[in-house]
């Protein structure tokens, strides 16, 4: 990842975090998955080519976030 790619990826991540915090009350409070659910979703091998960072963030939302507990920041 070169400097410009890093700059773009960090902006995407920042936007994702801001969106998460702005919409946190719409998310589930408790996880709706069983322990170990993610293991069966992981590929057997690493990808041959790098994935776009935007695709990685989509995977975070689709696969990781269902296992995360919602924490509302104090205001």
C-alpha contacts under 8 A as a table, 3 or more apart, distances in Angstrom:
res1	aa1	res2	aa2	distance
1	X	5	X	5.72
1	X	6	X	6.19
2	X	5	X	5.33
2	X	6	X	6.16
3	X	6	X	5.08
3	X	7	X	6.15
4	X	7	X	4.99
4	X	8	X	6.24
5	X	8	X	5.14
5	X	9	X	6.08
6	X	9	X	5.03
6	X	10	X	5.96
7	X	10	X	5.27
7	X	11	X	6.26
8	X	11	X	5.16
8	X	12	X	6.29
9	X	12	X	5.03
9	X	13	X	6.16
9	X	53	X	6.11
9	X	54	X	7.62
10	X	13	X	5.01
10	X	14	X	6.02
11	X	14	X	5.02
11	X	15	X	6.16
12	X	15	X	5.11
12	X	16	X	6.18
12	X	54	X	7.22
13	X	16	X	4.96
13	X	17	X	6.23
13	X	57	X	7.65
14	X	17	X	5.19
14	X	18	X	6.22
15	X	18	X	5.13
15	X	19	X	6.05
16	X	19	X	5.13
16	X	20	X	6.07
16	X	57	X	7.92
17	X	20	X	4.96
17	X	21	X	6.20
18	X	21	X	5.19
18	X	22	X	6.04
19	X	22	X	5.08
19	X	23	X	6.08
20	X	23	X	5.34
20	X	24	X	5.60
21	X	24	X	5.11
22	X	25	X	7.99
23	X	26	X	5.61
23	X	27	X	7.19
24	X	27	X	5.40
24	X	70	X	7.14
24	X	71	X	7.95
24	X	72	X	6.95
25	X	28	X	7.89
25	X	72	X	7.55
27	X	70	X	6.89
28	X	31	X	6.95
28	X	69	X	7.59
28	X	70	X	6.51
29	X	69	X	5.84
29	X	70	X	4.76
29	X	71	X	7.60
30	X	68	X	7.46
30	X	69	X	5.11
30	X	70	X	6.58
31	X	66	X	5.86
31	X	67	X	4.92
31	X	68	X	5.81
31	X	69	X	5.61
32	X	66	X	6.34
32	X	67	X	6.74
33	X	37	X	6.50
33	X	66	X	6.65
33	X	67	X	5.95
34	X	37	X	5.60
36	X	39	X	5.69
36	X	40	X	7.88
37	X	40	X	6.31
37	X	41	X	7.36
38	X	41	X	5.16
38	X	42	X	6.57
38	X	63	X	7.06
38	X	64	X	7.68
39	X	42	X	5.50
40	X	43	X	7.98
41	X	63	X	7.92
43	X	46	X	6.91
47	X	50	X	6.85
47	X	51	X	7.96
51	X	55	X	6.61
51	X	56	X	6.87
52	X	55	X	5.28
52	X	56	X	6.55
53	X	56	X	4.96
53	X	57	X	6.34
54	X	57	X	5.13
54	X	58	X	6.35
55	X	58	X	4.99
55	X	59	X	6.32
56	X	59	X	5.04
56	X	60	X	6.27
57	X	60	X	4.91
57	X	61	X	6.32
58	X	61	X	5.17
58	X	62	X	6.09
59	X	62	X	4.96
59	X	63	X	5.59
59	X	64	X	7.18
60	X	63	X	5.50
60	X	64	X	4.79
60	X	65	X	6.20
61	X	64	X	5.95
61	X	65	X	5.12
61	X	66	X	7.57
62	X	65	X	6.50
62	X	66	X	7.11
63	X	66	X	6.29
63	X	67	X	7.75
64	X	67	X	5.77
64	X	68	X	6.95
65	X	68	X	5.05
